[in-house]
Amino acid sequence: MAEQQPDTSARPVVALVPEPRGLDALAAVEGVTPLLYDVHAEPPEGAENAEVIVVPSRPVDRVLALIDRLPALRLVQTLSAGTDSWTGLPAHLTLSSAAGAHGAAVAEWAAATLLAVARGLPAYAQEQAAARWQPHPTDTLWDKRVLVIGAGDLGTRLRACLEPFGARVTLMARRPRPGVVTMSDLPALLPDQDVVALMLPLTPETRHLADKDFLAAMKDGAILLNAARGPIVDTEALLAETRTGRLRAILDVTDPEPLPPDHALWHAPGVLITPHVAGNVPQADDRAWQVAAAQIARYARGEQPANTVS
């Protein structure tokens, strides 16, 4: 008798999407019927049957209010890799991220800014603006020690970007696996690093991970790069270190965010700031919807989404 194969067919699932792009992205997903919703209006007809909702990055309060009105809801799918805005959902809901959608762009930004700082490009841009021809030696990424805290899609892609430049990259995560050290190794590794790149999610455990003691343990002249979430870094502690010139920083995210015009971080020496644009490339939205569609397809087949947030 032939062995019975598991049923991989999808069952009917209604999924709420926040923009027309989502209708196209889910149209080809077997079993899934997408419905467009507007957080500023009443739920569309049929929303009471929705088991899935794809959530925008804002306004969080309105989306949470809508979620409370969806009795059949089981899966909340984000369009971002970060999910810290959606913690505290009811226990019967599964949260799934768009991890994998933005890693390439964010890693490219991190590599680009590290190269720019190492080769002194911000200073040369100022010289160009003043029409001054003033050569001076710069640094290099060759043979630099780089500790990447966070070994997910962002961290692994950053390692792939930096190693061709001769950087010696170490990945760090909560759980050990081949080629990845754990957070317990942080005290031993931190003082020897030329660059510490933060590529991990914001959780109660990682809030102010880069605090006064963390920053004090970094070597003189080292660079702290934050492409994760602003509150992972203690801003006042970072200001204390950068004002003296002992540490440098590259920040795509800040705390607070947006950074007020009168904030001291704007003018701290050795600090390069971009306004949370590391993943902001033309392909970002399409890639996020591709990842979201793949997670929802798994759910419709009765499988756990690969990007489930624990």
C-alpha positions as CSV (number, residue, x, y, z in Angstrom):
1,M,0.0,0.0,0.0
2,A,1.4,3.4,-1.0
3,E,2.4,5.7,1.8
4,Q,-0.1,8.5,2.3
5,Q,1.4,11.9,1.6
6,P,0.6,14.9,3.9
7,D,-2.0,17.3,2.7
8,T,-0.3,20.5,1.7
9,S,-3.3,22.2,0.2
10,A,-4.4,25.5,1.6
11,R,-7.7,26.2,3.3
12,P,-9.8,29.3,2.7
13,V,-8.3,32.2,4.7
14,V,-9.4,35.9,4.8
15,A,-6.5,38.3,5.2
16,L,-6.8,42.0,5.9
17,V,-4.2,44.3,4.1
18,P,-3.6,48.0,4.7
19,E,-2.8,49.0,1.2
20,P,-3.7,48.1,-2.4
21,R,-0.3,46.6,-3.0
22,G,-1.3,43.9,-0.6
23,L,-4.2,42.9,-2.7
24,D,-1.8,42.1,-5.6
25,A,0.7,40.5,-3.3
26,L,-1.8,38.0,-1.9
27,A,-3.9,37.5,-5.0
28,A,-1.7,34.5,-6.1
29,V,-1.6,32.9,-2.6
30,E,-3.7,29.7,-2.7
31,G,-6.7,29.8,-0.5
32,V,-6.2,33.4,0.6
33,T,-8.8,36.2,0.1
34,P,-7.3,39.6,0.7
35,L,-9.5,42.5,2.0
36,L,-8.4,46.1,2.0
37,Y,-8.9,47.9,5.3
38,D,-8.4,51.5,6.4
39,V,-7.5,52.1,10.1
40,H,-9.3,55.4,10.0
41,A,-12.6,53.8,8.8
42,E,-14.9,51.0,9.8
43,P,-13.7,47.5,9.1
44,P,-14.7,46.3,5.6
45,E,-17.5,43.7,5.1
46,G,-16.2,40.3,5.9
47,A,-13.5,41.5,8.3
48,E,-15.2,39.5,11.1
49,N,-14.0,36.4,9.3
50,A,-10.4,37.5,8.9
51,E,-7.8,35.2,10.4
52,V,-4.8,37.3,9.3
53,I,-4.0,41.0,9.4
54,V,-1.0,42.6,7.8
55,V,-0.1,45.7,9.9
56,P,1.5,48.9,8.8
57,S,4.2,50.5,11.0
58,R,1.8,53.2,12.2
59,P,-0.6,54.2,13.7
60,V,-0.1,51.4,16.1
61,D,-2.9,52.4,18.5
62,R,-5.6,52.4,15.8
63,V,-4.4,49.1,14.4
64,L,-4.5,47.6,17.9
65,A,-8.1,48.9,18.4
66,L,-9.0,47.2,15.1
67,I,-7.4,43.9,16.2
68,D,-9.7,43.9,19.3
69,R,-12.7,43.9,16.9
70,L,-11.6,40.8,14.9
71,P,-12.9,37.7,16.6
72,A,-11.5,35.2,14.1
73,L,-8.0,36.7,14.0
74,R,-5.1,34.4,14.6
75,L,-2.0,35.8,12.8
76,V,-0.6,39.4,12.9
77,Q,2.0,39.9,10.1
78,T,4.3,42.9,10.0
79,L,5.9,44.5,7.0
80,S,9.1,45.2,9.0
81,A,11.7,43.0,10.6
82,G,11.3,44.9,13.9
83,T,8.2,43.9,15.9
84,D,8.8,45.8,19.2
85,S,5.6,47.9,18.5
86,W,3.5,44.8,18.6
87,T,4.5,43.2,21.9
88,G,1.8,42.4,24.3
89,L,-0.7,41.0,21.8
90,P,-3.4,38.6,23.1
91,A,-2.0,35.1,23.7
92,H,-4.2,33.5,21.0
93,L,-2.5,35.6,18.3
94,T,0.7,34.6,16.5
95,L,3.1,37.4,15.5
96,S,5.1,37.1,12.4
97,S,7.7,39.5,11.0
98,A,9.1,40.4,7.6
99,A,12.6,39.3,8.6
100,G,14.6,38.8,5.4
101,A,13.0,41.6,3.5
102,H,15.4,44.4,4.4
103,G,18.6,42.7,5.4
104,A,20.5,43.4,2.2
105,A,19.7,47.1,2.1
106,V,20.5,47.6,5.8
107,A,23.7,45.7,5.5
108,E,24.7,47.8,2.5
109,W,24.0,51.0,4.4
110,A,26.1,49.8,7.3
111,A,29.0,48.8,5.1
112,A,28.7,52.1,3.2
113,T,28.8,54.3,6.3
114,L,31.6,52.3,7.9
115,L,33.7,52.8,4.7
116,A,32.8,56.5,4.6
117,V,33.9,57.0,8.1
118,A,37.0,54.9,7.8
119,R,38.1,56.8,4.7
120,G,37.2,60.2,6.0
121,L,34.5,61.0,3.4
122,P,32.4,63.2,5.7
123,A,35.4,65.5,6.4
124,Y,36.3,65.5,2.7
125,A,32.7,66.5,1.8
126,Q,33.2,69.6,4.1
127,E,36.5,70.4,2.4
128,Q,34.8,70.2,-1.0
129,A,32.0,72.6,0.2
130,A,34.7,75.0,1.2
131,A,36.7,74.5,-2.0
132,R,39.8,73.4,-0.1
133,W,42.3,70.9,-1.5
134,Q,43.7,69.5,1.8
135,P,44.8,65.9,1.6
136,H,45.2,63.9,4.8
137,P,45.6,60.2,5.6
138,T,42.6,58.1,6.4
139,D,41.9,54.7,8.0
140,T,40.8,51.4,6.4
141,L,38.5,48.4,7.2
142,W,41.3,46.0,6.4
143,D,42.2,43.9,9.5
144,K,39.7,45.7,11.7
145,R,37.8,43.7,14.3
146,V,34.0,44.0,13.9
147,L,31.6,42.6,16.5
148,V,28.1,42.3,15.1
149,I,25.6,41.8,17.9
150,G,22.6,40.0,16.2
151,A,23.1,37.0,14.0
152,G,19.9,37.1,12.0
153,D,19.4,38.2,8.5
154,L,20.9,41.7,9.1
155,G,23.9,40.5,10.9
156,T,24.8,37.7,8.6
157,R,24.4,39.9,5.5
158,L,26.6,42.6,7.2
159,R,29.4,40.0,7.7
160,A,29.1,39.0,4.0
161,C,29.5,42.7,3.1
162,L,32.5,43.4,5.3
163,E,34.7,40.3,4.9
164,P,35.7,41.1,1.3
165,F,37.2,44.4,2.7
166,G,39.4,42.3,5.0
167,A,37.5,43.0,8.2
168,R,37.6,40.3,10.9
169,V,33.9,39.9,11.8
170,T,32.4,38.1,14.8
171,L,28.7,37.3,15.0
172,M,27.0,37.3,18.4
173,A,23.6,36.0,19.4
174,R,21.6,34.8,22.4
175,R,21.9,31.1,21.4
176,P,25.1,29.4,20.3
177,R,25.5,27.8,16.9
178,P,28.4,27.2,14.5
179,G,30.2,30.5,13.7
180,V,28.3,32.5,16.3
181,V,29.3,33.4,19.8
182,T,26.9,34.1,22.6
183,M,26.2,37.2,24.7
184,S,28.2,35.6,27.6
185,D,31.3,36.3,25.5
186,L,30.6,40.0,25.4
187,P,32.8,41.2,28.3
188,A,35.8,39.3,26.9
189,L,35.4,40.5,23.3
190,L,34.1,44.1,23.7
191,P,37.5,45.8,24.6
192,D,39.2,44.5,21.5
193,Q,36.7,45.6,18.9
194,D,37.3,48.4,16.4
195,V,33.6,48.4,15.5
196,V,30.5,47.2,17.4
197,A,27.4,46.9,15.2
198,L,24.0,46.5,16.8
199,M,21.7,44.4,14.6
200,L,19.3,42.9,17.1
201,P,15.7,43.4,18.0
202,L,14.5,45.7,20.8
203,T,13.3,43.7,23.8
204,P,13.2,44.3,27.5
205,E,16.5,42.5,27.7
206,T,18.2,44.6,24.9
207,R,16.9,48.0,26.0
208,H,20.0,50.1,26.9
209,L,22.2,47.2,26.1
210,A,24.8,49.8,25.1
211,D,24.8,51.6,28.4
212,K,27.5,53.4,30.3
213,D,29.4,50.3,31.3
214,F,29.1,48.8,27.8
215,L,30.4,51.9,26.2
216,A,33.2,52.4,28.8
217,A,34.4,48.9,27.9
218,M,34.9,49.7,24.2
219,K,38.4,50.6,23.1
220,D,39.5,54.2,22.5
221,G,38.5,55.4,19.0
222,A,36.1,52.5,18.4
223,I,32.9,53.0,16.4
224,L,29.4,52.1,17.7
225,L,27.0,51.5,14.8
226,N,23.3,51.2,15.5
227,A,21.0,49.9,12.7
228,A,18.6,48.3,15.1
229,R,16.4,50.4,17.4
230,G,17.3,53.7,19.1
231,P,16.6,52.6,22.7
232,I,19.1,49.8,22.5
233,V,21.6,52.6,23.1
234,D,21.6,54.8,26.2
235,T,21.8,58.2,24.4
236,E,23.2,60.2,27.4
237,A,25.9,57.6,27.9
238,L,26.8,57.8,24.2
239,L,26.9,61.6,24.3
240,A,29.3,61.4,27.3
241,E,31.7,59.2,25.3
242,T,31.4,61.0,21.9
243,R,31.7,64.6,23.4
244,T,35.2,63.7,24.5
245,G,36.1,62.1,21.2
246,R,36.9,58.8,22.8
247,L,34.2,56.9,20.8
248,R,32.6,57.5,17.4
249,A,29.1,56.5,16.4
250,I,27.2,55.8,13.2
251,L,23.4,55.9,13.8
252,D,20.4,55.2,11.6
253,V,18.2,55.1,14.7
254,T,18.1,57.3,17.7
255,D,16.4,57.7,21.1
256,P,14.4,59.9,20.9
257,E,13.3,59.5,17.3
258,P,12.8,61.6,15.3
259,L,15.8,63.4,16.8
260,P,14.7,67.0,17.8
261,P,16.6,69.8,15.9
262,D,18.1,71.1,19.2
263,H,19.4,67.7,20.4
264,A,23.1,67.6,21.3
265,L,23.6,64.3,19.3
266,W,23.4,66.2,16.0
267,H,26.6,68.1,16.8
268,A,28.5,65.5,18.8
269,P,32.0,65.1,17.3
270,G,32.6,61.8,15.4
271,V,28.9,61.0,15.1
272,L,27.3,60.3,11.7
273,I,23.4,60.3,11.7
274,T,21.0,59.2,9.0
275,P,17.2,59.5,9.6
276,H,16.2,55.8,9.8
277,V,16.7,55.2,6.1
278,A,19.0,52.1,6.0
279,G,16.3,49.9,4.5
280,N,14.6,52.7,2.5
281,V,15.3,51.6,-1.1
282,P,12.8,51.3,-4.0
283,Q,12.5,47.5,-3.7
284,A,11.8,47.6,0.1
285,D,8.0,47.5,-0.1
286,D,7.8,44.8,-2.8
287,R,10.3,42.6,-0.9
288,A,8.3,43.1,2.4
289,W,5.1,42.0,0.7
290,Q,6.9,39.0,-0.8
291,V,8.0,37.9,2.6
292,A,4.6,38.6,4.1
293,A,2.9,36.6,1.4
294,A,5.2,33.6,2.0
295,Q,4.4,33.7,5.8
296,I,0.6,33.9,5.1
297,A,0.8,31.0,2.6
298,R,2.4,28.8,5.2
299,Y,-0.4,29.7,7.6
300,A,-3.1,28.9,5.0
301,R,-1.4,25.4,4.6
302,G,-1.7,24.8,8.3
303,E,2.0,25.4,8.9
304,Q,3.7,27.7,11.4
305,P,5.1,30.9,9.7
306,A,8.8,30.7,9.5
307,N,9.1,34.2,10.9
308,T,7.1,33.6,14.0
309,V,8.3,35.9,16.8
310,S,8.7,34.0,20.1
